[in-house]
Amino acid sequence: MKPTILFILHLPPPVHGAAMMGKYIHDSKLINESFDCHYINLTTAKNLEDIGHFRLGKIVEFAKLLYRIRKTIRELHPDLVYVTPNAKGGAFYKDFVVVEMIKSMGCKVIVHYHNKGVATRQDRWLDDKLYRKFFKGIKVILLAEALYPDVQKYVKREDVYICPNGIPDTTGGKEPTAERHNKIPHLLFLSNLLVSKGVIVLLDALKILKDRGYSFVCDFVGGETAEIDAARFKEEVEKRGLNQLVVYAGKKYGKDKDEYFDKADIFTFPSTNEAFGLVSLEAMEHKVPVVATNEGGIPDVVKNGLNGLIAKKGNSNSLANCIAELLDDKQLREKMGEDGYKKFKEHFTLQAFEGKFKDTISDAVAMGGVLINFVYYYGKKYGIDKVRFYQNADIFVAPSFNEAFPLVDIEAMQFALPIVATNVGGVTDEVKDGENGLISKVGDAASLAECLEMLLGDKRLREKMGKDGYKKFTEHFTLQAFENKFRKTISDAILRGGAIANLVFYWGKKYGQDKDAFFRNADIFVFPTYYPNECFPLVLLEAMQHGLPCISTAEGGVPAIIENEKTGLLVQRQNANDLADKIAWMIEHPKERKVMGENGTKKCRNCFTIESFEESMNNILIKEVQYDSTRLYI
């Protein structure tokens, strides 16, 4: 059986790095064949301009998202929940709620960071408290080793996986050429228009190059944002006198985007806030040398002097110098393009990413199931509220010190839950060690932990024990099974004689439906009265009305009601042995008992209805009435 994975990730639109990687995971044949995959889109932003901005509708969408996640987890009971959270700010607070809710439902969580910024907020009191809780007990996927310092304060290195991004082949299987034939070198910037992507720094560097006398054309490709739209970009270009050197092409996708890479001599990516940067991989795939910054995981992709040059972050002079070095040396550009392509094919293809990602998820699943270091006390629960806890559970734990026969174990079996219990009282008659659960030593925490670890690490074993427990419940522990066993016990006790006070229950007075319930649940009605003034006990009629055979003494008018051996049995007055014999006979002869009950019901309908009573009274009155001219005598 394939592990069940719930992926809660960003999917386009809007288009950005995390959303594109989410789409690659969602569409991956390898990943979907390796796991039982289910997907929920974590995105609440409608477009790039909407990212990071408050909108009332986002609150409603977020509430719906939480409801969907909770409902899906209850239905799936996933082996692992994968989340792509944000690292800081309001978006982190939102994702904090998501992850903590998932952990509170007992799920194992792995988070995959496509951004960074934890270290920039870790000194704030509130953020520090939230990060400590957020990272407790989860695994973390980072895009590059260089990103580990960002979470080092909260995550041990052994709890971190490194899984670099990869992109699909857009060349159609044909190896591109590093040689370009542009009369004027073409520079390319491809990203959304954000200050943090280095748009302004790059424009400043281009002005420096222009002032030095360099000839070039720089294409800016990417979507407008709330920070920089087309109008502001135009103003920034004109302010620096770059009108003839800089072209804004807007968004480009697919083949249109590939054309810009194919004609570019140098790719520039001067981001000041970046985790990885998929666009660098696209440039390497097209054999374009990259000028980037020493930011985030970029140095793990762009090796300075090998497949590109690394400029100082936010430094326009350093960026201009790197671009100038490549503008001055065509052969160096081509060599770096070739080396970049080789590195891309070895490490950054989509196939390489899928293989690494699959191994990471498999290893995270194998590390065990539900995290038990999260404990929550919910107080008393009854009815449907209690049922929900059974439905959401994977394991039922009952490490009691003093127990006779706990009904809660039976309830857990009814919901197909494996049980971890102790060898105390009658528990071992309910829970068979290795069959429908595991038995721990009383008061031994190590023994209990060992049992839990075994079940947490083996979903198949949990499911098998749950099924075996449910089967045992239906065979031995239903209410019907108890009633049958209890009835036989009573019968046997009566037949054996002796004191049976512990089998007799006094229920007090009962009326209406409560009284009817006792008649419906009975098999025999016993009325051994020896009251000297007993005349015509109506209670016998009620018993006959409910189809019960009756055992009574022949006091007063009883023989007119009970026909011996036809609607019941008559016993000697104050004779316990005779009464015991008659009860035993009834118990041992269920067919005859049934016939007597049916005869009693028939007699009741024919002779003892309210209509027959009224008719009899009417006949008596008619016979006794005497009339005179003015009065009626009775």
C-alpha positions in Angstrom: 0.0 0.0 0.0 1.4 3.4 -1.0 1.9 6.0 1.7 -0.9 8.7 1.8 0.6 12.2 1.4 -1.5 15.4 1.7 0.3 18.2 -0.2 -0.7 21.7 0.9 1.2 23.9 -1.5 1.1 27.0 -3.7 -0.2 26.5 -7.2 -0.4 29.2 -10.0 -1.8 31.7 -10.5 -0.1 33.9 -9.6 3.1 32.7 -11.1 6.2 32.7 -8.9 8.9 30.2 -8.0 7.1 28.4 -5.2 3.9 28.1 -7.3 5.8 26.7 -10.3 7.5 24.1 -8.1 4.1 23.2 -6.7 2.8 22.7 -10.2 5.8 20.4 -11.1 5.1 18.3 -8.0 1.3 18.2 -8.7 1.9 17.1 -12.3 4.8 14.7 -11.6 4.1 11.1 -12.8 6.9 9.7 -10.6 5.6 11.4 -7.4 2.0 10.5 -8.1 2.8 6.9 -8.8 5.1 6.6 -5.7 2.5 7.9 -3.3 -1.2 8.2 -2.8 -1.2 12.0 -3.4 -3.8 14.5 -2.5 -3.5 18.3 -3.1 -4.8 21.5 -1.5 -3.9 24.9 -2.9 -2.5 27.1 -0.1 -2.6 30.3 -2.2 -5.0 33.0 -1.2 -3.6 35.8 -3.4 -5.4 36.3 -6.7 -2.4 38.0 -8.5 1.0 39.3 -7.9 -0.3 42.7 -6.8 -2.4 40.9 -4.2 0.6 39.2 -2.5 1.3 40.6 0.9 -1.8 42.9 0.9 -4.7 42.6 3.2 -8.1 41.9 1.7 -11.3 41.1 3.6 -12.0 38.3 1.2 -8.8 36.6 2.2 -10.1 36.0 5.7 -13.1 34.1 4.3 -10.9 32.2 1.9 -8.5 31.3 4.8 -11.4 30.1 6.9 -12.6 27.9 4.0 -9.0 26.6 3.6 -8.7 25.6 7.3 -12.1 23.8 7.0 -11.0 21.9 3.9 -7.7 20.9 5.4 -9.3 19.6 8.6 -12.0 17.7 6.7 -9.5 16.2 4.3 -7.2 15.0 7.1 -10.2 13.4 8.9 -11.1 11.5 5.7 -7.6 10.5 4.6 -5.6 10.0 7.9 -2.4 10.8 5.8 1.0 9.3 6.7 2.6 12.7 6.0 1.4 16.3 5.4 3.6 18.4 3.2 3.3 22.2 3.5 5.1 25.1 1.7 5.0 27.9 4.3 6.2 31.5 4.3 9.2 32.4 6.4 8.1 35.7 7.9 5.6 38.4 8.4 1.8 38.2 8.1 2.0 35.3 5.6 4.0 33.3 8.2 1.4 33.9 10.9 -1.3 32.5 8.5 0.8 29.4 7.8 1.6 29.0 11.5 -2.1 28.5 12.1 -2.3 26.0 9.3 0.7 23.9 10.5 -0.3 24.0 14.2 -3.8 22.8 13.3 -2.4 20.0 11.3 -0.1 19.0 14.2 -2.9 19.1 16.7 -4.7 16.5 14.6 -1.8 14.1 15.2 -0.3 14.4 11.7 3.4 14.3 10.9 4.5 17.4 9.1 7.3 18.3 6.7 7.7 21.9 5.5 9.4 22.9 2.3 10.8 26.4 2.2 11.0 28.3 -1.1 11.8 31.5 0.7 13.8 32.7 3.6 13.8 35.3 6.3 13.4 33.4 9.6 16.8 34.7 10.9 15.7 38.3 10.2 12.8 38.0 12.6 14.1 35.6 15.2 15.1 38.4 17.7 11.5 39.6 18.0 9.8 38.3 21.1 6.6 37.2 19.4 8.2 35.7 16.3 10.8 33.9 18.4 8.0 32.3 20.5 6.0 31.3 17.4 9.1 29.9 15.6 10.0 27.7 18.6 6.5 26.2 18.5 6.3 26.0 14.7 9.5 24.1 14.2 9.0 21.7 17.1 8.7 18.1 15.9 8.7 18.7 12.2 11.1 18.0 9.3 12.3 20.8 7.0 13.3 20.8 3.3 15.7 23.6 2.2 16.7 24.4 -1.4 20.4 24.7 -0.6 22.9 24.1 2.2 23.6 27.8 2.2 20.0 28.4 3.5 20.5 26.3 6.7 21.7 29.3 8.8 18.3 30.9 8.3 16.6 28.2 10.5 19.6 27.0 12.5 18.4 28.5 15.7 15.2 26.3 15.7 16.0 23.2 13.6 18.7 20.5 14.1 20.8 19.7 11.1 19.6 16.1 11.2 16.0 17.3 10.7 16.9 19.1 7.5 16.8 17.7 3.9 18.5 19.5 1.0 16.5 19.3 -2.2 17.5 21.7 -5.0 14.8 22.8 -7.4 14.7 21.6 -11.0 12.9 22.7 -14.2 11.5 20.8 -17.2 13.4 20.6 -20.5 12.2 23.4 -22.8 14.7 22.8 -25.6 12.8 19.9 -27.2 15.7 17.6 -26.5 18.1 19.6 -28.7 21.3 20.9 -27.1 21.4 24.7 -27.4 24.4 26.7 -28.5 26.4 29.0 -26.3 27.4 31.2 -29.3 25.4 34.3 -29.9 25.5 36.5 -33.0 24.2 39.8 -31.7 25.9 42.9 -33.1 25.1 44.6 -29.8 25.2 42.3 -26.7 21.8 41.6 -25.2 21.4 41.5 -21.4 18.3 39.8 -19.9 16.5 40.3 -16.6 13.6 38.0 -16.1 11.5 38.2 -12.9 8.6 40.1 -11.5 9.1 43.8 -11.1 10.0 43.9 -7.4 12.6 46.1 -5.7 13.9 42.9 -3.9 14.6 41.3 -7.2 17.2 44.0 -7.9 15.3 46.0 -10.5 16.5 49.4 -9.3 20.0 48.2 -8.5 20.3 46.8 -12.1 19.1 50.1 -13.6 21.8 51.9 -11.6 24.4 49.4 -12.8 23.2 49.9 -16.4 23.6 53.7 -16.0 27.2 53.1 -14.8 27.9 50.9 -17.9 26.4 53.5 -20.2 28.5 56.2 -18.7 31.6 54.0 -19.2 30.7 53.9 -22.9 29.4 50.2 -23.2 27.0 49.3 -25.9 24.2 46.9 -24.9 20.4 46.3 -24.9 18.8 45.1 -21.7 15.4 43.3 -21.9 13.3 43.3 -18.7 10.8 40.5 -18.8 8.3 39.9 -16.0 5.0 40.9 -14.4 4.1 44.3 -12.9 3.6 44.5 -9.2 2.2 46.9 -6.6 5.8 48.1 -6.0 6.8 48.7 -9.6 4.3 48.9 -12.4 5.0 49.8 -16.1 4.6 53.5 -15.4 7.0 53.6 -12.5 9.5 51.5 -14.4 9.4 53.9 -17.3 10.0 56.8 -15.0 13.0 55.0 -13.5 14.4 54.3 -17.0 13.9 57.9 -18.1 15.4 59.2 -14.9 18.7 57.5 -15.8 18.6 58.2 -19.5 18.3 54.6 -20.5 15.4 54.9 -22.9 17.4 53.6 -25.9 19.1 50.8 -23.9 16.3 49.3 -21.8 13.1 47.6 -23.1 10.3 46.4 -20.9 8.6 43.4 -22.6 6.0 42.5 -19.9 5.2 38.9 -19.0 6.4 36.1 -21.3 5.7 32.4 -21.1 6.6 29.2 -23.0 8.3 29.7 -26.4 8.0 33.5 -26.1 10.1 33.4 -23.0 12.6 30.9 -24.5 13.3 33.3 -27.4 14.6 35.9 -24.9 17.0 33.4 -23.4 18.1 32.2 -26.8 19.1 35.7 -27.9 20.6 36.8 -24.6 24.4 37.1 -24.1 24.2 37.6 -20.4 21.5 36.9 -17.8 21.3 39.2 -14.8 19.7 38.3 -11.6 20.7 40.8 -8.9 18.1 39.7 -6.3 18.5 41.0 -2.7 16.0 38.5 -1.2 16.1 35.1 -2.8 16.1 31.5 -1.6 17.0 29.8 -4.9 15.9 31.5 -8.2 14.5 29.2 -10.8 15.3 31.7 -13.6 19.0 31.0 -13.1 18.4 27.4 -14.0 16.5 28.5 -17.1 19.5 30.6 -18.2 21.9 27.7 -17.6 19.6 25.4 -19.7 20.0 27.9 -22.6 23.8 28.2 -22.1 23.6 31.8 -20.9 26.2 32.9 -18.3 24.6 34.3 -15.1 25.5 37.4 -13.1 23.8 37.1 -9.7 24.3 38.0 -6.1 25.7 36.2 -3.0 22.1 35.8 -1.7 20.3 32.8 -0.2 21.0 29.6 -2.1 22.2 31.3 -5.3 25.9 30.6 -4.7 25.0 26.9 -4.8 23.7 27.3 -8.3 25.9 30.0 -9.7 29.6 29.2 -9.0 31.6 32.4 -9.3 34.0 32.1 -12.2 32.6 28.8 -13.4 29.1 29.3 -14.8 28.8 33.0 -14.0 29.9 35.8 -11.7 28.7 36.8 -8.2 28.2 40.5 -7.4 27.8 42.0 -4.0 24.2 42.2 -2.9 22.6 45.6 -3.4 25.9 47.0 -4.9 25.4 48.6 -8.3 29.1 49.2 -8.9 29.9 45.5 -8.1 27.1 44.4 -10.4 28.3 46.8 -13.2 31.9 45.4 -12.9 30.7 41.8 -13.3 28.5 42.6 -16.3 31.4 44.6 -17.8 33.8 41.7 -17.4 31.5 39.5 -19.5 30.7 42.2 -22.1 34.5 42.5 -22.6 35.1 38.8 -23.2 32.9 36.8 -25.6 34.9 33.6 -25.2 34.4 33.8 -21.4 30.7 34.2 -21.9 30.5 31.1 -24.1 32.7 29.0 -21.8 30.6 29.9 -18.7 27.4 29.1 -20.8 28.8 25.7 -21.6 29.8 25.0 -18.0 26.4 26.2 -16.7 24.6 23.9 -19.1 26.7 20.9 -17.9 25.9 21.7 -14.3 22.2 22.1 -15.1 22.0 18.7 -16.8 23.8 17.0 -13.9 21.9 18.6 -11.0 19.0 20.8 -11.9 16.7 19.0 -14.3 13.1 18.3 -13.3 13.9 14.6 -13.3 16.8 15.2 -10.9 14.4 17.2 -8.6 11.6 14.6 -8.8 14.0 11.8 -7.8 15.5 13.7 -4.9 12.1 14.9 -3.8 10.6 11.4 -3.9 13.5 10.0 -1.8 13.1 12.9 0.7 9.3 12.2 1.2 9.9 8.5 1.4 12.5 9.0 4.1 10.3 11.4 6.0 7.4 8.8 6.0 9.8 6.0 7.1 10.8 8.1 10.1 7.5 7.3 11.7 3.9 8.4 11.7 2.0 10.6 14.1 4.1 12.8 16.4 3.4 12.1 20.0 5.3 15.0 21.5 2.2 17.1 21.0 -0.3 16.5 23.9 -3.7 18.2 24.1 -6.3 18.0 26.9 -9.8 18.4 25.7 -11.8 17.7 28.9 -14.9 15.5 29.0 -16.6 14.5 25.8 -19.9 12.7 25.3 -22.0 11.5 22.4 -21.1 12.7 18.9 -18.2 14.8 20.4 -16.6 11.7 21.8 -17.3 9.8 18.5 -15.3 12.5 16.6 -12.2 11.8 18.7 -12.4 8.0 17.9 -12.9 8.8 14.2 -9.8 11.1 14.2 -7.5 8.8 16.1 -4.9 6.3 14.8 -4.2 4.6 18.1 -6.1 4.2 21.3 -3.9 4.3 24.4 -5.2 3.1 27.8 -2.3 2.5 30.2 -4.4 2.0 33.3 -3.0 0.9 36.7 -6.3 -0.5 38.1 -9.0 -1.8 35.8 -11.6 -4.6 35.8 -13.0 -4.5 32.3 -12.8 -1.1 30.6 -15.7 -0.3 28.2 -13.6 2.3 26.5 -11.4 -0.5 25.0 -14.5 -1.9 23.4 -15.5 1.5 22.1 -12.1 1.8 20.4 -12.5 -1.7 18.9 -15.9 -0.6 17.5 -14.1 2.2 15.6 -11.4 -0.2 14.3 -8.6 1.3 16.4 -5.5 -0.6 17.5 -5.2 -0.5 21.3 -2.1 -0.1 23.5 -3.1 -1.2 27.0 -1.7 -2.7 30.2 -1.8 -6.3 31.5 -4.2 -5.4 34.3 -7.6 -6.9 35.3 -9.7 -8.2 32.5 -7.9 -6.1 29.8 -6.1 -9.0 28.3 -9.4 -10.7 27.6 -10.2 -7.7 25.4 -6.9 -6.8 23.9 -4.9 -9.8 22.6 -1.2 -8.8 22.4 -0.1 -8.8 18.8 -3.7 -9.4 17.5 -5.8 -6.3 18.0 -3.3 -4.3 20.0 -0.2 -4.4 22.1 0.1 -5.0 25.9 2.5 -2.8 27.9 3.7 -3.5 31.4 1.8 -1.7 34.1 3.5 1.6 35.1 6.4 1.1 32.7 6.9 4.2 30.5 9.7 2.5 28.5 7.4 -0.4 27.7 4.6 1.9 26.7 6.8 4.0 24.5 8.1 0.8 22.8 4.6 -0.3 22.0 3.6 3.1 20.7 6.8 3.4 18.6 6.0 0.0 16.9 2.5 1.2 15.9 3.5 4.7 14.9 6.1 3.4 12.5 3.9 0.9 10.8 0.6 2.1 9.3 -0.2 -1.4 7.9 0.1 -3.0 11.3 -2.2 -0.3 12.8 -4.8 -1.0 10.1 -4.6 -4.8 10.5 -4.9 -4.6 14.3 -7.8 -2.2 13.9 -9.6 -4.6 11.6 -9.0 -7.6 13.9 -10.3 -5.6 16.8 -13.4 -4.6 15.0 -14.0 -8.3 14.1 -13.5 -9.3 17.7 -16.0 -6.6 18.8 -18.7 -7.8 16.4 -18.3 -11.4 17.6 -18.0 -10.9 21.3 -18.6 -7.4 22.6 -21.8 -6.1 21.1 -24.8 -5.4 23.4 -26.6 -8.3 21.8 -23.8 -10.6 22.6 -23.8 -9.4 26.2 -27.6 -9.8 26.5 -27.5 -13.4 25.2 -24.6 -14.3 27.5 -26.3 -12.6 30.4 -29.6 -14.4 29.7 -27.9 -17.8 29.6 -26.1 -17.0 32.9 -29.4 -16.2 34.6 -31.0 -19.4 33.3 -28.1 -21.5 34.4 -28.1 -19.9 37.9 -31.8 -20.6 38.3 -31.4 -24.2 37.2 -28.6 -24.7 39.6 -30.5 -23.2 42.5 -29.0 -21.4 45.4 -28.7 -17.7 46.2 -29.2 -15.6 43.2 -29.6 -12.2 44.8 -26.7 -10.8 42.8 -28.8 -11.5 39.6 -31.8 -9.6 40.7 -32.3 -5.9 40.0 -34.8 -3.6 41.6 -35.8 -0.7 39.3 -38.3 1.1 41.4 -41.7 2.5 40.1 -42.1 2.8 36.3 -45.0 4.3 34.4 -46.0 4.8 30.7 -43.3 4.2 28.2 -40.7 3.3 30.8 -43.0 0.5 32.1 -43.7 -0.6 28.5 -40.0 -0.9 27.9 -39.7 -3.5 30.6 -42.5 -5.5 29.2 -40.9 -5.4 25.7 -37.5 -6.6 27.0 -38.9 -9.4 29.1 -39.3 -13.1 28.1 -41.5 -14.3 31.0 -43.8 -12.5 33.4 -43.8 -13.8 37.0 -46.5 -12.8 39.5 -46.4 -15.2 42.5 -48.9 -13.2 44.5 -50.5 -14.6 47.7 -52.3 -11.5 48.6 -55.6 -12.7 50.3 -57.7 -10.1 48.7 -56.2 -10.4 45.2 -59.2 -10.2 42.9 -58.3 -9.5 39.2 -54.7 -8.2 38.7 -54.6 -5.9 35.7 -50.9 -6.3 35.5 -51.4 -9.8 34.1 -53.5 -8.3 31.3 -50.7 -5.9 30.5 -48.2 -8.8 30.3 -50.5 -10.8 28.0 -51.0 -7.7 25.8 -47.2 -7.6 25.3 -47.1 -11.3 24.3 -45.6 -12.6 27.6 -46.3 -16.0 29.0 -47.3 -15.6 32.7 -46.4 -17.6 35.8 -48.7 -16.8 38.8 -50.5 -18.3 41.8 -54.2 -19.2 41.5 -55.2 -16.4 43.9 -58.6 -14.7 43.4 -59.6 -14.3 39.8 -56.2 -15.2 38.4 -57.4 -18.6 36.9 -59.9 -16.7 34.9 -57.0 -14.8 33.3 -54.3 -17.5 33.1 -55.3 -20.8 31.6 -52.8 -23.3 32.9 -50.4 -24.6 30.2 -52.2 -22.5 27.6 -51.4 -18.9 28.3 -49.1 -19.5 31.2 -48.4 -21.7 34.2 -50.1 -21.7 37.7 -48.0 -22.4 40.7 -48.7 -23.4 44.3 -49.1 -20.5 46.7 -45.8 -19.7 48.6 -44.0 -22.7 47.2 -40.5 -21.5 46.0 -39.6 -24.9 44.6 -42.7 -25.2 42.5 -42.1 -21.6 41.3 -38.4 -22.4 40.4 -39.5 -25.5 38.5 -42.1 -23.6 36.5 -39.5 -20.8 35.6 -36.9 -23.4 34.7 -39.4 -25.1 32.4 -40.2 -21.9 30.7 -36.5 -21.1 30.2 -35.8 -24.5 28.7 -38.8 -24.5 26.3 -38.6 -21.3 24.2 -41.1 -22.6 21.6 -43.8 -23.4 24.1 -43.1 -20.1 25.8 -43.7 -18.3 22.5 -47.0 -20.2 21.9 -48.2 -19.3 25.4 -47.4 -15.7 24.8 -49.3 -15.7 21.5 -52.3 -17.4 23.1 -52.3 -14.8 25.9 -52.2 -11.9 23.4 -55.1 -13.5 21.5 -57.1 -14.0 24.7 -56.4 -10.5 25.8 -57.8 -9.1 22.5 -60.9 -11.3 22.6 -61.8 -11.0 26.3 -60.0 -8.2 28.0 -60.1 -5.1 25.8 -61.7 -1.9 27.0 -64.4 -2.4 24.4 -65.4 -5.8 25.8 -65.3 -4.4 29.3 -67.7 -1.6 28.3 -70.0 -4.0 26.6 -70.2 -6.2 29.7 -70.9 -3.3 31.9 -73.6 -2.1 29.5 -75.4 -5.4 29.6 -75.3 -5.5 33.4 -76.7 -2.0 33.7 -79.6 -2.8 31.3 -80.7 -5.8 33.3 -80.6 -3.9 36.6 -82.3 -0.7 35.5 -85.9 -0.1 36.7 -88.1 2.7 35.4 -91.0 4.7 36.9 -92.7 7.7 35.5 -90.2 10.2 36.7 -87.0 8.5 38.0 -84.3 6.2 37.0 -83.1 3.7 39.7 -80.0 1.6 39.6 
